[in-house]
């Protein structure tokens, strides 16, 4: 596989190799990809945690009787439109 980098990125990769922590550019790129994978997993974990919090809030609202009755597809469409427009339903 051949990868093209901008001159700035090439310089950054060379600088990493020059530190002695990496033997070659491939090791730098592999480490960067591992970091990217770890970062993506971390972001997904945060999103899931936030969703769980929001679901818990919604369940508590339902328990307090603060839910919105949806009795037809039309009312569901209006609810989704209101959510999308970020306005009260």
HULINNOR-V916113 format. One record per backbone hydrogen bond with DSSP energy under -1.0 kcal/mol. NH is the residue of the N-H (numbers start at 1). CO is the residue of the C=O. If there is no record, write none. Layout:
nh->NH co->CO
nh->NH co->CO
This chain:
nh->10 co->6
nh->11 co->7
nh->12 co->8
nh->13 co->9
nh->14 co->10
nh->15 co->11
nh->16 co->12
nh->17 co->13
nh->18 co->14
nh->20 co->17
nh->28 co->24
nh->29 co->25
nh->30 co->26
nh->31 co->27
nh->32 co->28
nh->33 co->29
nh->34 co->30
nh->35 co->31
nh->36 co->32
nh->37 co->33
nh->38 co->34
nh->39 co->35
nh->40 co->36
nh->41 co->37
nh->42 co->38
nh->43 co->39
nh->44 co->40
nh->45 co->41
nh->46 co->42
nh->47 co->43
nh->48 co->44
nh->49 co->45
nh->50 co->46
nh->51 co->47
nh->52 co->48
nh->53 co->49
nh->54 co->50
nh->55 co->51
nh->56 co->52
nh->57 co->53
nh->58 co->54
nh->59 co->55
nh->60 co->56
nh->61 co->57
nh->62 co->58
nh->63 co->59
nh->64 co->60
nh->65 co->62
nh->66 co->61
nh->76 co->72
nh->77 co->73
nh->78 co->74
nh->79 co->75
nh->80 co->76
nh->81 co->77
nh->82 co->78
nh->83 co->79
nh->84 co->80
nh->85 co->81
nh->87 co->82
